[in-house]
Amino acid sequence: MNLRQNAEYMNALVLEVRGVPGSGMDSIAEFKNPSLLGVGTDWQDEIYRRGFTQSHQLGFSGGTEKTQFYFSGGYLNQEGTLIKTGFKRITLRANIDHQATKWLKTGITANLSRTNQQIGLSDGFDAVTSTVLYNSPVTPVKDVFGNYISTNVIGGSTFGNPNNPVALAMLRDVSNQSSKAFGTVYADLNIIDGLTIRSEGNFDFNLSSDRAFQPYVQNAETKAVILSPARLREQRNNSLYWAIKNYANYNKAFGKHNIAATVGHEAQRSKYDFINANRDNLVLNIPNLNAGDAGDTQGIGAGAATWSMESVFARLNYNYDNRYAISGTIRRDGSSNFGPGHKWGTFPAVSASWTASNESFLKDNKYVNYLKLRFGYGEVGGQDA
């Protein structure tokens, strides 16, 4: 409700209380004639706004008979519906493929991005979107001197919330910056008819930084505390993943017989580490971890994790006349996450199938379009189990 409606509501409550014998309660003088009042502070309107998004992309491609390339760049800017929130991202991408010889093709794909996100706290007792629900239209955002205020006293009664939601949103600085790079390098070899060999390397690197700063703010006129204490929290995260894959495929048809075989080897590794620190009671609101009190007002934490995995695998498929098929697969995986003495696991699988709808006695059947019977057995495992 707005200020006028709030005054009418409070006057109605006073009338009810005055109906009790012996009650001398009276309306606040400033509220006795609500028609003279304006709408007051619309706190929802103060913290919310119309968001917008702008996105720009530029790309170009070209090449020769042996080499093709594609480069692109993009920029995204989003302004959130909550004040002082937004997201910005810059991206770059490059694809290059080159036919070095008749039997060798190489290529690279690389993606780079940089993001910057301004975050508005929306969870917790002192979050912007929570405190706005418990404020009053009687209380303005700032006083006549341009200072943020918390509560407002009218007629001896206190209105408002000690947490000014606009001050919480505008004075706090909560952000995340992230730099990411990922891509692939490959080489394809076609040595003989039906045989292809591919070597591939993948990488994924991510570096991110989180920062939350709150200054100590006091109203210069009333000395009321708007935000307290001055505090800073920072965290750094690093992650790197890489994988190397080598596999060969052989596909050949001999009349009604079709053979497809694959053998391969994979190795992959992932590493992650982080460190965070916080400190309260910063001197002169200096946003630096060295500018605060020691003791119980500071903290530090860190962690790291690494896992690696190596696999070899083989698969053989045989098909006769698109009617009868058998398949066999075996892979052996070694993982750092497996328990002691069980670092390697072997996982076989076999199957057989009959496509009955390709038989002559069912080909022209108007009731059956496709019918396939398949039987299989296999074993699976997971390194995170």
LOKOL-154323 format. One line per 4 residues: number of its first residue (from 1); their letters; for each residue x, y, z of C-alpha. Coordinates in Angstrom, 1 decimal. Example, Ala and Ser with C-alpha at 12.3 -4.5 7.8 and 13.67 -1.06 7.14 Angstrom:
BEGIN
1) AS) 12.3 -4.5 7.8 | 13.7 -1.1 7.1
# end
This chain:
BEGIN
1) MNLR) 0.0 0.0 0.0 | 1.1 3.6 -0.6 | 1.5 6.3 2.1 | -2.1 7.5 1.8
5) QNAE) -3.5 4.0 2.0 | -1.2 3.3 5.0 | -2.5 6.4 6.8 | -6.1 5.3 6.2
9) YMNA) -5.3 1.8 7.5 | -3.6 3.2 10.7 | -6.5 5.6 11.3 | -9.0 2.7 11.0
13) LVLE) -7.0 0.8 13.6 | -7.0 3.8 16.0 | -10.8 4.0 15.7 | -11.1 0.3 16.7
17) VRGV) -8.8 0.8 19.7 | -10.6 3.9 20.8 | -13.8 1.8 20.9 | -12.4 0.1 24.0
21) PGSG) -13.5 1.9 27.2 | -10.7 3.9 28.7 | -8.6 4.1 25.6 | -7.2 7.5 24.8
25) MDSI) -5.3 6.6 21.6 | -5.3 9.2 18.9 | -4.2 9.2 15.3 | -0.8 10.7 14.4
29) AEFK) -1.3 14.3 13.5 | 0.4 14.0 10.2 | -1.9 11.1 9.2 | -5.2 12.6 10.3
33) NPSL) -6.1 13.8 6.8 | -4.8 11.1 4.4 | -6.1 13.1 1.3 | -3.2 15.6 1.9
37) LGVG) -0.6 12.9 1.7 | 1.2 11.7 -1.4 | 2.0 8.1 -2.4 | 5.2 8.0 -0.3
41) TDWQ) 8.0 5.5 -1.1 | 7.3 2.7 -3.4 | 10.0 0.3 -2.3 | 9.3 -2.2 -5.0
45) DEIY) 9.7 0.5 -7.6 | 12.9 1.6 -6.0 | 14.7 -1.7 -6.3 | 13.3 -3.1 -9.5
49) RRGF) 13.7 -1.7 -13.0 | 13.1 -2.8 -16.6 | 15.9 -5.1 -17.7 | 17.4 -5.1 -21.2
53) TQSH) 19.7 -7.2 -23.3 | 22.0 -6.3 -26.1 | 23.9 -8.9 -28.1 | 26.4 -8.3 -30.9
57) QLGF) 28.1 -11.0 -33.0 | 30.6 -10.7 -35.9 | 31.9 -13.7 -37.9 | 33.7 -14.3 -41.1
61) SGGT) 34.8 -17.4 -42.9 | 36.9 -18.3 -46.0 | 39.6 -20.6 -47.2 | 41.1 -22.4 -50.1
65) EKTQ) 40.7 -25.9 -51.6 | 42.8 -27.3 -48.8 | 42.2 -24.9 -45.9 | 39.0 -23.6 -44.4
69) FYFS) 38.7 -21.2 -41.5 | 36.0 -19.5 -39.4 | 36.5 -16.7 -36.9 | 33.9 -15.0 -34.8
73) GGYL) 33.5 -12.6 -31.8 | 30.6 -11.7 -29.6 | 29.5 -9.3 -27.0 | 26.6 -9.7 -24.6
77) NQEG) 25.3 -7.2 -22.1 | 22.4 -7.9 -19.8 | 21.0 -5.4 -17.3 | 19.1 -7.2 -14.5
81) TLIK) 15.6 -6.3 -13.3 | 17.1 -5.8 -9.8 | 19.2 -2.6 -9.4 | 23.0 -3.0 -9.7
85) TGFK) 22.8 -6.4 -11.3 | 24.0 -7.4 -14.7 | 26.0 -9.7 -16.8 | 28.6 -9.0 -19.5
89) RITL) 30.4 -11.5 -21.7 | 33.0 -11.3 -24.5 | 33.6 -14.4 -26.6 | 36.1 -15.3 -29.4
93) RANI) 36.0 -18.5 -31.5 | 38.3 -19.9 -34.2 | 38.0 -23.0 -36.4 | 40.7 -24.0 -38.8
97) DHQA) 40.8 -27.2 -40.9 | 43.6 -28.1 -43.3 | 43.9 -31.0 -45.7 | 47.7 -31.5 -45.5
101) TKWL) 47.8 -34.5 -47.8 | 45.4 -36.9 -49.4 | 45.6 -39.1 -46.3 | 46.1 -36.5 -43.5
105) KTGI) 43.7 -33.8 -42.3 | 44.4 -31.6 -39.3 | 42.4 -29.0 -37.5 | 42.0 -26.9 -34.4
109) TANL) 39.0 -25.4 -32.6 | 39.5 -22.8 -29.9 | 37.0 -20.9 -27.8 | 37.7 -18.0 -25.4
113) SRTN) 35.4 -16.1 -23.1 | 35.5 -13.5 -20.4 | 32.4 -12.8 -18.2 | 31.7 -10.3 -15.5
117) QQIG) 28.6 -10.7 -13.4 | 27.3 -8.2 -10.9 | 25.2 -10.1 -8.3 | 22.3 -8.9 -6.2
121) LSDG) 21.8 -10.9 -3.0 | 18.3 -12.4 -3.0 | 18.6 -15.0 -0.2 | 18.8 -14.4 3.5
125) FDAV) 17.3 -12.2 6.1 | 19.2 -9.1 4.9 | 18.8 -9.7 1.2 | 17.4 -6.9 -0.9
129) TSTV) 14.4 -8.8 -2.1 | 13.6 -9.8 1.5 | 13.9 -6.5 3.3 | 11.8 -4.7 0.8
133) LYNS) 8.8 -6.7 1.9 | 9.0 -5.3 5.4 | 9.6 -1.6 4.8 | 7.1 1.3 5.0
137) PVTP) 6.0 3.9 2.5 | 6.4 6.4 5.3 | 10.2 6.1 5.1 | 12.1 7.7 2.3
141) VKDV) 15.2 6.2 0.6 | 17.4 9.2 1.6 | 17.1 12.3 3.8 | 17.2 15.9 2.6
145) FGNY) 21.0 15.8 2.7 | 21.2 12.9 0.3 | 22.2 10.3 3.0 | 20.6 6.9 3.2
149) ISTN) 18.3 6.4 6.2 | 17.0 3.3 7.9 | 13.9 4.3 9.9 | 11.8 7.5 10.1
153) VIGG) 10.2 8.9 13.3 | 6.8 10.7 12.8 | 4.7 11.7 15.8 | 6.8 9.8 18.2
157) STFG) 6.3 6.5 16.2 | 9.1 4.8 14.3 | 8.5 3.5 10.7 | 10.6 1.6 8.3
161) NPNN) 13.2 -1.2 8.5 | 16.7 -0.9 9.9 | 17.9 -2.4 6.6 | 17.4 0.0 3.7
165) PVAL) 17.0 -2.3 0.6 | 18.2 0.4 -1.8 | 21.3 1.0 0.3 | 21.9 -2.8 0.5
169) AMLR) 21.8 -3.0 -3.2 | 23.8 0.0 -4.2 | 26.5 0.0 -1.5 | 27.4 -3.7 -1.5
173) DVSN) 29.6 -4.9 -4.3 | 29.1 -8.6 -5.1 | 30.7 -9.8 -8.3 | 32.1 -12.8 -10.2
177) QSSK) 34.7 -12.7 -13.0 | 35.5 -15.7 -15.1 | 37.9 -16.5 -17.9 | 37.4 -19.7 -19.8
181) AFGT) 39.3 -21.4 -22.7 | 38.5 -24.7 -24.3 | 39.1 -26.4 -27.6 | 40.2 -29.4 -29.6
185) VYAD) 43.2 -30.3 -31.8 | 42.9 -33.3 -34.1 | 44.5 -35.2 -36.9 | 42.6 -37.7 -39.2
189) LNII) 44.5 -40.3 -41.2 | 43.0 -42.3 -44.1 | 45.8 -44.8 -44.9 | 43.9 -47.6 -46.7
193) DGLT) 40.4 -48.0 -47.9 | 38.0 -48.5 -45.0 | 40.5 -47.7 -42.3 | 40.6 -44.3 -40.5
197) IRSE) 42.8 -43.2 -37.6 | 42.0 -40.2 -35.4 | 44.2 -38.5 -32.8 | 42.5 -35.8 -30.7
201) GNFD) 43.4 -33.6 -27.8 | 40.9 -31.6 -25.7 | 41.4 -29.0 -23.1 | 39.2 -27.0 -20.8
205) FNLS) 40.6 -24.3 -18.5 | 38.6 -22.0 -16.2 | 39.8 -19.3 -13.9 | 37.2 -17.5 -11.8
209) SDRA) 37.2 -14.9 -9.0 | 34.4 -14.1 -6.5 | 34.3 -10.9 -4.5 | 31.8 -9.6 -1.9
213) FQPY) 32.5 -6.2 -0.3 | 30.3 -4.4 2.2 | 31.4 -0.9 3.5 | 30.6 0.5 6.9
217) VQNA) 28.1 3.3 6.3 | 26.7 5.8 8.8 | 24.2 8.6 8.3 | 26.3 11.8 8.7
221) ETKA) 23.4 13.7 10.3 | 21.6 11.2 12.5 | 24.7 8.9 13.1 | 22.4 5.9 12.4
225) VILS) 24.3 2.9 11.1 | 23.1 1.9 7.6 | 25.6 -0.9 6.9 | 27.9 -2.7 9.3
229) PARL) 30.5 -4.1 9.6 | 32.9 -3.3 6.8 | 33.8 -6.7 5.4 | 35.4 -8.4 2.4
233) REQR) 35.3 -11.9 1.1 | 37.3 -13.2 -1.8 | 37.7 -16.5 -3.5 | 39.8 -17.8 -6.4
237) NNSL) 39.0 -21.0 -8.4 | 41.2 -22.7 -10.9 | 40.3 -25.8 -13.0 | 42.1 -27.6 -15.8
241) YWAI) 40.9 -30.6 -17.8 | 42.7 -32.3 -20.6 | 42.1 -35.5 -22.6 | 44.0 -37.3 -25.3
245) KNYA) 42.1 -39.8 -27.5 | 43.4 -42.1 -30.2 | 41.2 -44.6 -32.0 | 41.0 -46.5 -35.3
249) NYNK) 37.9 -47.4 -37.2 | 37.6 -50.1 -39.9 | 34.5 -50.4 -42.0 | 34.2 -52.9 -44.9
253) AFGK) 31.5 -54.6 -46.8 | 31.9 -57.9 -48.6 | 28.8 -58.7 -50.5 | 26.1 -59.2 -47.8
257) HNIA) 28.6 -59.2 -45.0 | 29.4 -55.9 -43.2 | 32.2 -55.5 -40.6 | 32.9 -52.5 -38.4
261) ATVG) 35.7 -52.6 -35.9 | 37.1 -50.0 -33.5 | 40.1 -50.0 -31.1 | 41.1 -47.0 -29.1
265) HEAQ) 42.9 -45.5 -26.1 | 42.0 -42.5 -24.0 | 43.7 -40.6 -21.2 | 42.2 -37.8 -19.2
269) RSKY) 43.0 -35.7 -16.2 | 41.2 -33.0 -14.2 | 42.6 -30.7 -11.5 | 40.7 -28.2 -9.4
273) DFIN) 41.8 -25.9 -6.5 | 40.5 -22.9 -4.7 | 41.3 -20.5 -1.9 | 39.1 -18.1 -0.1
277) ANRD) 39.5 -15.5 2.7 | 37.4 -13.0 4.5 | 38.0 -10.2 7.0 | 35.7 -7.9 8.9
281) NLVL) 36.0 -4.4 10.4 | 38.1 -3.0 7.5 | 40.0 0.2 8.3 | 38.5 3.2 6.5
285) NIPN) 36.4 0.9 4.3 | 39.5 -0.1 2.3 | 38.5 -3.2 0.2 | 41.7 -5.1 1.0
289) LNAG) 42.2 -8.2 3.1 | 45.2 -6.6 4.8 | 43.1 -3.7 6.1 | 41.0 -5.4 8.8
293) DAGD) 41.1 -6.8 12.3 | 42.7 -10.1 13.0 | 41.4 -12.8 15.3 | 37.9 -14.0 15.1
297) TQGI) 37.0 -11.5 12.4 | 39.1 -13.2 9.7 | 39.1 -16.6 8.1 | 40.8 -18.5 5.3
301) GAGA) 40.1 -21.8 3.5 | 41.4 -23.8 0.6 | 41.0 -27.0 -1.1 | 42.1 -29.1 -4.1
305) ATWS) 41.0 -32.2 -6.0 | 42.5 -34.2 -8.8 | 41.4 -37.2 -10.7 | 42.7 -39.1 -13.8
309) MESV) 41.5 -41.9 -15.9 | 43.0 -44.1 -18.7 | 41.0 -46.5 -20.9 | 41.5 -49.0 -23.7
313) FARL) 38.6 -50.4 -25.6 | 37.7 -52.5 -28.6 | 34.4 -53.1 -30.5 | 33.5 -55.5 -33.3
317) NYNY) 30.2 -55.4 -35.2 | 29.1 -57.9 -37.8 | 26.0 -57.7 -39.9 | 24.7 -60.1 -42.5
321) DNRY) 22.2 -58.9 -45.1 | 20.8 -56.3 -42.6 | 19.1 -59.3 -40.9 | 21.4 -60.9 -38.4
325) AISG) 23.9 -59.0 -36.3 | 26.3 -59.7 -33.5 | 28.3 -57.2 -31.5 | 31.1 -57.4 -28.9
329) TIRR) 32.7 -54.7 -26.8 | 35.3 -54.7 -24.2 | 36.9 -51.9 -22.3 | 39.4 -51.6 -19.5
333) DGSS) 39.4 -48.5 -17.4 | 41.8 -47.4 -14.7 | 40.8 -44.5 -12.5 | 42.4 -42.7 -9.6
337) NFGP) 39.0 -42.7 -7.9 | 38.8 -46.5 -7.8 | 39.6 -48.0 -4.4 | 43.1 -49.4 -3.4
341) GHKW) 43.8 -52.7 -5.1 | 41.0 -52.1 -7.6 | 42.4 -49.3 -9.7 | 41.5 -51.1 -12.9
345) GTFP) 38.2 -52.6 -14.1 | 37.2 -54.6 -17.1 | 33.7 -54.2 -18.7 | 32.6 -56.6 -21.4
349) AVSA) 29.4 -56.5 -23.4 | 27.9 -58.8 -26.1 | 24.7 -58.7 -28.1 | 22.9 -60.4 -30.9
353) SWTA) 19.9 -59.3 -32.9 | 17.6 -60.4 -35.6 | 15.7 -57.9 -37.8 | 12.7 -60.0 -38.6
357) SNES) 11.0 -57.3 -40.6 | 13.8 -57.6 -43.3 | 12.9 -61.3 -43.9 | 11.0 -62.1 -47.1
361) FLKD) 8.0 -63.4 -45.2 | 7.5 -60.0 -43.4 | 8.6 -57.5 -46.0 | 5.2 -56.9 -47.5
365) NKYV) 3.3 -57.3 -44.2 | 0.9 -54.4 -43.9 | 0.7 -54.8 -40.1 | 4.4 -54.9 -39.3
369) NYLK) 6.7 -52.1 -40.5 | 9.6 -52.8 -38.3 | 10.4 -55.8 -36.0 | 13.7 -56.4 -34.3
373) LRFG) 14.7 -58.9 -31.6 | 17.8 -58.2 -29.6 | 19.5 -60.0 -26.8 | 22.5 -58.6 -24.9
377) YGEV) 24.6 -58.8 -21.8 | 27.1 -56.3 -20.4 | 28.8 -54.9 -17.4 | 29.2 -51.2 -16.5
381) GGQD) 31.0 -49.2 -13.9 | 31.4 -45.7 -12.7 | 34.4 -43.9 -11.1 | 32.1 -41.7 -9.0
385) A) 30.1 -44.5 -7.4
# end
